[in-house]
Amino acid sequence: MSAPAGYPIESVENAARVLLMLRERRILRVAEVAAELGIARSSAHRMLTTLQSQGLLRQEPVTRGYGPGTGLIQIGVAVIGATDLRAESRPTIERLCHDLGETVHLIVLDGSEIVFIDGVEGRHAIRAALRIGDRAPAHAAAAGKVLLAALPREQLRERYPGGRIRGGTNKAISSRRVLEQELETVREQGYATNFGESEPGLHAIAAPVRDAAGSVRAAISVSGPAERLAEEKLASHVRTLLDAADRLSTVLS
């Protein structure tokens, strides 16, 4: 028998609350979940392992905490309409990774954050990690700048209503005025850079992917350690990146 409207099923409600906690933190721990829900730690542990068994959560091998699982990531990708985009993009990002040897991601915009929807890990021993399913502040990432640069000014200001912007490292842009100036440069040159703005020691470049109407649907980024991808080295990858983005845009046309 179905529950009457307005009468929540407690176990379902708690499971939903657990998943929604991932909006504010990357890793969930048993003690935190128990405190948040007001339940025993043993009950919190059973709930987390049940969600893990369904692929909605995964347990980190080192911290033993729980992060987003493959199933949850796939739901998110489907909701933002990126499933077909991933399939169409895969050959291009695999080839780009092969050509440059660095980690390549396919990224979309969601509000003032970017979402990593697919990626291929670089071949070097020290490399940028895959972040499929992760979110990050758009203004602090090369791909985020590319995607923000495609927005009309009104939409940009809806995402950043105040003058100050938070997120990223101490090298990240911290004001809307500076962000707007940076985005103008991105529009002019056709790509964006990130020199330690999202994470210390990480450098990246990104280019837009357009559909048949010319609208920017996603961004392709190439990232790696700053020691190997110094500014001049990253600049030498720009042409290869732009060619890959153009090829994918042709596929989407």
N, C-alpha and C positions, 0 to 999 in steps of 0.2 A: 504494500500500500504506500502511495506517495505521501510525503509530508505535506501538511497544509501550507499554503503560501504564508510567508512571514515567520515560519517555524523552522529555524535552521537545524540541520543534522550536525551535532557537535563535532564529530570526527571529521566530517567533510569541511566544516568551517575552519577547524584547526589546521587541516592540511593546506587549505587555501591561504591561511595566514602565514604558514611556514614559507610557501613559495613566494608570497608577496614580500617577505623579509629580504629576499634577494635583490630587491630594488635598492636597498640601502647598504648592503654589504656583500662582498664576493663569497665569503665563507661563513657557513653557519655551524655553530658548535652546540652540542647537546645541552650544556648548561644554559646557554643563551636562549635556546628555543624553549626550554622548560620554564625559564623565568618570564619570557615574553607571553607564553600561553597560560601560565599559572598551573602547570601540571607537573607531575613527578618526572624526574630525570629518566626513569625507566620507560615511562610512556612516551617521552620526547624521543628517546632512542628508537623505540619501536616505530614511531611515525616516520622518522628520518630513514630508517632502513627499508620501510615499506615503499616510500617514495623512490628510494634508490633502486629497489627491485623492479619498479615500473619504468626506469630510465629517466625519471624526472630530476633526480639528483645523482651525483657521483661523489664518492669519498676520496678526498685527497690522500695520497699514500704517505706523505710526510707529516702533515698537520693533523690528519684524521678528521678534519672538518669536512663539511658537505658543501659542494658548489653545484651550479646548474648542470644537469645531465643532458645527454644527447637528445632525449625526447623533448625536454623543455626547450632546448635550443631550436629544434625542428618546428615546434609549435610557434615560437617567436618569429622564425623566418617565414613561416606560412602566413602568419597574421599580417606582416608588413609586405606581403606580396612579392617575396624575393626568391621563391622556390625555382621558378623557371629561369630567373636571372643567374642563379648559381649554376644550373646545368649548362646554360649557354656559355658561361664565362670560364668554365673549368679548363678547357683546352688552352685558352689564352694565358691564364695565370700559371698553369703548369709549364708552358713554354717559356714564359718570362722568368720564372724561377730557374729553369734550366739554363737560360742564356746568361743570367746575372749571378746565379749561385746564392742569392739572398732570399729571405723570406718574403713572400708576396701575399697580400690579403685583398679580398674583395669586401668593400665597406659601403654601407648605406647610412643615411641620416635619419634620426628619429628625435625630433625636437631639437634640443641643444646638445645632443649626444650622438656619437657614431656607434654603429653596431657592426661587429666583424662577422660577416655571414659565411665566409669561406676563406680558405688559405692553403698555401703550400709552403712547407718549412724548407729553409735554405740548407745547403749541403755542408756548410762549414761546421766545425766542432763547436765554435762559439758563434751563436746566431740569435736572431730575434725569435722568440717563442711564438708558436701558433696561439691565436687568441679567439678562435671561433666561438661565437656566442657572447663574448665580452662586450662591454660598453665602455666608452671613455668620453671625456669632454671634447666636443668638436673643435673648439677654438685652439686647443693645444696639440692637435694632430694634423699632419699634412693632408690626409684624406678629408678630415673635417673642414679644413680651410677650403679645399676644392669644392666640397658640397655646399658650404655656406656661401661661397662666392657666386653660386648659381641662383641664389635667392634674391627676389626683389628687396629693396631696403626696408619696406614695411614689414615683411615677414622676418627679416633678420632682427629688427627691433622688437618684434613680438617675442622672439626667443631670448633676447637680451634687453629687457625693459629698463634696466638700471645702467648707470655709467660704469660700474665696476663689474669685472668678470672674475670668477674664482675657478680654480681647478688647474691641474697640471703642476709642473715644477716652478721654481722661482724664475725660470727663463721664459715661461709661458706669458702670452699677452694677458694683461690684467685690466684693460679698459676697452669699452666699445669703440671709442674713437680710434685707438690704435688698431683694433681688429678691422674696422672698416677700411683703414689705409692699407693694411696688409692684404685684404681681399681684393682691393683694386689692383695691386701688384700681381696677385694670382690670376686675375682675369686677363691682364695684359700679357703675361708670359705663358699662360696655359697650363701651369702646374704649380704645386705648392711644396714647401719644405718644412721639416721639423728637425731642429738641432737641439735635442735634449729638452724639448718643451713638454712632452708627455711623460717621459721617464728619463732619469739621469743616465747618460751614456748611450742613449738610443738616437740614431739619426734615421730620417725617412724622407722619401719624396712620393708624391701622389699626383695622379692625373684623372680627369673626368671621363666617364663613359656615358655616351649619349644614345638616345633612342632615335627612331625614324623622324620624330618631330623636332629633334635637336635639343630635347630636354635632358638634363643630367639625371641619370638614373642611379648611378653608383660611382665609386672611385676605386682605382687600383693603386695600392701603395707597395713600395719596396722599402724594407727596413732592415737595419742591422746595427752592430756595435759601432760607436763613434770612432773607435780606434781604426777600424777598417774602412768606414764610410766617412772619411773627412770630407769637408765641403767640396773640394775639387774632385774627389773621386765620385761623390754623389752626382755632381754636375755631369760627369762623363756617362752616367746611366740615363740621363734625361731623355735622350733621343730614342733609346731602346724602349723606355717606358711609354713615351708618347706614341710610338709606332704600335705598341701592344694595345693601348687604349683606343687608337684609331681602328685597329682590326676588329676589336670587340664591338665598337660602335657600328661598324659595317655589318657585323653579324646581327645586331639588334635592329638594324634597319630593314 
